[in-house]
């Protein structure tokens, strides 16, 4: 079958999709977006978390056909998504700025120079990334939680992220990262 | 008690930013947070096929027949392979003993053993094809424990063993046996005023790394194959893969892909050989990705164990003797069992002074799932048991449990049961003092937000099972000892290639090793070492592959020590060459080139007095300096097979924990409130990463204390809970705060005085939690993990 949907703001068309394929499989294997991870493929670990029409879901549990005509945000689109959210409905590039536009340097090996969302930056700064396999799902979940609850208590953070398993960090640095992102957000940094 | 030892002093590189001792950030951090980092399961190739493994549905059986015809007839299927299709006479692999069949031959020895492999154009087609392969089994009785393994009429799990352990084991179903006898435990026992005996059970733990076993094998034009893989040791894989394929090692090229955690579970081969076989058979790239169900069958687990201990002490609280027997279940194949036995026996009495010991550790061959390496490697099981014994004995003597440990704590100079002196700082008593000195978390913190109980901070959590009724707090302590590096005479070297050149007018260093970065932060530390040793800002870390010499395994807490040591060593050799070039080019301009001690700092050559002699960019103009060199830590020796004596270990690592728990005694639910850790790390090369390692290791210890266990049916030897639905690992809600106190006492034998750190925190965490639960409930609790039924008397 053919599935049409929007991923990170761009219309996408996936062809020859077998009916049993998950959204996760289509993202990873058909659309070249492997950022959403495949740690359990049974809805227990949260590593495949994406936003489906704004709602965080385990993309491994969503049949590809269910996303027809809908809107998906993955970790690859998180920085843009956060930027758009930050500038609200007035988003856009003013003419003056557009005239001065220049390509930004980006190191393809290290990704240095890549524009990051606040939660992505906080994960790096706080040491919340080790093997990194849980990171994409946690970022999508944490970003959504901070959208709903900009000043979470520690118990709120733990509850909000309880659907995302991490095996490396013991979660302490992840707590630090979310606190850091929340603090920076409230300071307008 | 005074703490002996001192922090390391660094001269070279101390003025250069981003060097050792700083919490520099991961070089792969940006890629990992944007989803761009390519893990082994993310590999993709034009025209690639998907591989699938058919695994045995029974634990122990003869294979009567295999019929692949229906699978082959399925459209989209390119190949089906069984044992008969293996291309050479080498049909087994293994880390130490090559006893593991690539594909089952006439017999399966455990549930989930690979029997056949399929390649197809879609993963679902491959799965359906595998399901169409008909395998007829004739089931055999299962060997599941010591009694059934060593019974007079026991079926041998492996007939005709010819490995190097068979000569000294009491039964062919015992992989390896290591006794350690020192002093005279029998005589010393007579001096004991108190004796405590205990029998302990340690459940089977899974590494549960999140990135599933996966990789992509691409056939090369020269008849070879290129494997993109997540592993802990590229060169060890290579040695096992190439002979099965019938290829020279030079034709099996391996590149490390992103590794989604490891914890020991990637020391053994999983899908590597299968993917290569299918790629060479079909002439197409083949990708294999396990799902979580298969992952539980696809790697070895932590050895479950039975541990029998006798401890004695005088009325003053001095340990008189320890007798112990540790029985590890190695499952169907040897994997790392012999080395695990060596660790379990040599570290079996913990970080204490005991002159008279009688120790035995064995690993069994059974039809249970194969067990091998997992973080802590034999020392974890022992620590759980000896720390329970220490609490019981302290109570008998009538001493405070921490004071009793401190009274018996080893120090630098203590002789191990193996006769090996501990020849670097061993601040065991100090670590205990430090965790005990940390402030305790406030009582009834579930009320901290107001009048209403916040159930998220109570046992049972959002299940809303209590608002504090029936909840009792307990506090427990534990301390452990872990060896660092490969022991028992293993040639445990690493190789580093370091290059220095000018790029865009700036001096740049490139570090190339085959070290498997599995999340631990080795790549961060290598860049820091290069900055410190070469005084440059820019360091590039080359991807790990087999185009450079072996780095050894990312295990045994060894990589910062050994590959870090290799990077340091190669950098020093590069530095010498750079200074030679400098002397040649500029020596005549300043006498200091010949007379002063020269350092590389901030991109310049400077004297130890700080005078700048030249820019590195000038010195390196038109030059490239490159060194590839192996580096070794000091040699060790094997343990004597009868007495266990020998200089077997490179270094020891120590951590202590204090656990605070709250237990709903009516429902048997446990909430760990805090797990405080103090650890000596020798030198924290990257403090942020050090703390991250300690916290992560601590929580894996918590997991096996209260939730994690692979349940194997004792009647069928089948795995009952191969999923994250039924095998629970700690979530962020199960996890407490983890304050960490890092001590840095240099080990003069190690680079920068550092101490391997990854495993020690996994040891003492579990017994500390158990001690806290015992403290809360008054129950004996001789097994781990503890489940609600063990606390409510309904087990």
HADDOCK unambig.tbl for C-alpha pairs under 7 A between the chains (distance, minus, plus):
assign (segid A and resid 34 and name CA) (segid B and resid 35 and name CA) 6.91 0.50 0.50
assign (segid A and resid 34 and name CA) (segid B and resid 42 and name CA) 5.82 0.50 0.50
assign (segid A and resid 35 and name CA) (segid B and resid 35 and name CA) 3.74 0.50 0.50
assign (segid A and resid 35 and name CA) (segid B and resid 36 and name CA) 6.22 0.50 0.50
assign (segid A and resid 39 and name CA) (segid B and resid 210 and name CA) 4.98 0.50 0.50
assign (segid A and resid 39 and name CA) (segid B and resid 211 and name CA) 5.40 0.50 0.50
assign (segid A and resid 39 and name CA) (segid B and resid 212 and name CA) 6.04 0.50 0.50
assign (segid A and resid 39 and name CA) (segid B and resid 292 and name CA) 6.79 0.50 0.50
assign (segid A and resid 40 and name CA) (segid B and resid 291 and name CA) 6.24 0.50 0.50
assign (segid A and resid 40 and name CA) (segid B and resid 292 and name CA) 4.76 0.50 0.50
assign (segid A and resid 41 and name CA) (segid B and resid 291 and name CA) 6.70 0.50 0.50
assign (segid A and resid 44 and name CA) (segid B and resid 724 and name CA) 6.06 0.50 0.50
assign (segid A and resid 44 and name CA) (segid B and resid 725 and name CA) 6.50 0.50 0.50
assign (segid A and resid 75 and name CA) (segid B and resid 34 and name CA) 6.06 0.50 0.50
assign (segid A and resid 75 and name CA) (segid B and resid 35 and name CA) 6.02 0.50 0.50
assign (segid A and resid 76 and name CA) (segid B and resid 34 and name CA) 5.48 0.50 0.50
assign (segid A and resid 76 and name CA) (segid B and resid 35 and name CA) 5.72 0.50 0.50
assign (segid A and resid 110 and name CA) (segid B and resid 27 and name CA) 6.25 0.50 0.50
assign (segid A and resid 110 and name CA) (segid B and resid 28 and name CA) 5.90 0.50 0.50
assign (segid A and resid 110 and name CA) (segid B and resid 30 and name CA) 6.80 0.50 0.50
assign (segid A and resid 110 and name CA) (segid B and resid 31 and name CA) 6.41 0.50 0.50
assign (segid A and resid 111 and name CA) (segid B and resid 30 and name CA) 5.61 0.50 0.50
assign (segid A and resid 111 and name CA) (segid B and resid 31 and name CA) 5.56 0.50 0.50
assign (segid A and resid 112 and name CA) (segid B and resid 30 and name CA) 6.79 0.50 0.50
assign (segid A and resid 120 and name CA) (segid B and resid 33 and name CA) 5.66 0.50 0.50
assign (segid A and resid 124 and name CA) (segid B and resid 25 and name CA) 6.94 0.50 0.50
assign (segid A and resid 124 and name CA) (segid B and resid 29 and name CA) 5.76 0.50 0.50
assign (segid A and resid 125 and name CA) (segid B and resid 25 and name CA) 6.92 0.50 0.50
assign (segid A and resid 127 and name CA) (segid B and resid 688 and name CA) 6.53 0.50 0.50
assign (segid A and resid 129 and name CA) (segid B and resid 29 and name CA) 6.75 0.50 0.50
assign (segid A and resid 130 and name CA) (segid B and resid 519 and name CA) 4.37 0.50 0.50
assign (segid A and resid 130 and name CA) (segid B and resid 520 and name CA) 6.18 0.50 0.50
assign (segid A and resid 130 and name CA) (segid B and resid 521 and name CA) 6.92 0.50 0.50
assign (segid A and resid 131 and name CA) (segid B and resid 259 and name CA) 6.63 0.50 0.50
assign (segid A and resid 131 and name CA) (segid B and resid 260 and name CA) 5.15 0.50 0.50
assign (segid A and resid 131 and name CA) (segid B and resid 261 and name CA) 5.33 0.50 0.50
assign (segid A and resid 131 and name CA) (segid B and resid 518 and name CA) 5.80 0.50 0.50
assign (segid A and resid 131 and name CA) (segid B and resid 519 and name CA) 3.53 0.50 0.50
assign (segid A and resid 132 and name CA) (segid B and resid 32 and name CA) 5.69 0.50 0.50
assign (segid A and resid 132 and name CA) (segid B and resid 260 and name CA) 6.67 0.50 0.50
assign (segid A and resid 133 and name CA) (segid B and resid 210 and name CA) 6.31 0.50 0.50
assign (segid A and resid 133 and name CA) (segid B and resid 211 and name CA) 6.11 0.50 0.50
assign (segid A and resid 133 and name CA) (segid B and resid 260 and name CA) 5.20 0.50 0.50
assign (segid A and resid 135 and name CA) (segid B and resid 33 and name CA) 6.33 0.50 0.50
assign (segid A and resid 136 and name CA) (segid B and resid 33 and name CA) 6.16 0.50 0.50
assign (segid A and resid 136 and name CA) (segid B and resid 35 and name CA) 6.23 0.50 0.50
assign (segid A and resid 155 and name CA) (segid B and resid 456 and name CA) 6.64 0.50 0.50
assign (segid A and resid 158 and name CA) (segid B and resid 732 and name CA) 5.52 0.50 0.50
assign (segid A and resid 158 and name CA) (segid B and resid 733 and name CA) 5.32 0.50 0.50
assign (segid A and resid 159 and name CA) (segid B and resid 733 and name CA) 6.45 0.50 0.50
assign (segid A and resid 161 and name CA) (segid B and resid 732 and name CA) 6.80 0.50 0.50
assign (segid A and resid 162 and name CA) (segid B and resid 731 and name CA) 5.84 0.50 0.50
assign (segid A and resid 162 and name CA) (segid B and resid 732 and name CA) 5.49 0.50 0.50
assign (segid A and resid 162 and name CA) (segid B and resid 733 and name CA) 5.84 0.50 0.50
assign (segid A and resid 165 and name CA) (segid B and resid 731 and name CA) 5.66 0.50 0.50
assign (segid A and resid 167 and name CA) (segid B and resid 209 and name CA) 6.21 0.50 0.50
assign (segid A and resid 167 and name CA) (segid B and resid 210 and name CA) 6.82 0.50 0.50
assign (segid A and resid 168 and name CA) (segid B and resid 696 and name CA) 5.03 0.50 0.50
assign (segid A and resid 169 and name CA) (segid B and resid 692 and name CA) 5.73 0.50 0.50
assign (segid A and resid 169 and name CA) (segid B and resid 693 and name CA) 6.89 0.50 0.50
assign (segid A and resid 169 and name CA) (segid B and resid 695 and name CA) 6.16 0.50 0.50
assign (segid A and resid 169 and name CA) (segid B and resid 696 and name CA) 4.24 0.50 0.50
assign (segid A and resid 170 and name CA) (segid B and resid 695 and name CA) 5.23 0.50 0.50
assign (segid A and resid 170 and name CA) (segid B and resid 696 and name CA) 4.17 0.50 0.50
assign (segid A and resid 170 and name CA) (segid B and resid 699 and name CA) 5.21 0.50 0.50
assign (segid A and resid 171 and name CA) (segid B and resid 732 and name CA) 5.98 0.50 0.50
assign (segid A and resid 172 and name CA) (segid B and resid 737 and name CA) 6.77 0.50 0.50
assign (segid A and resid 172 and name CA) (segid B and resid 738 and name CA) 6.99 0.50 0.50
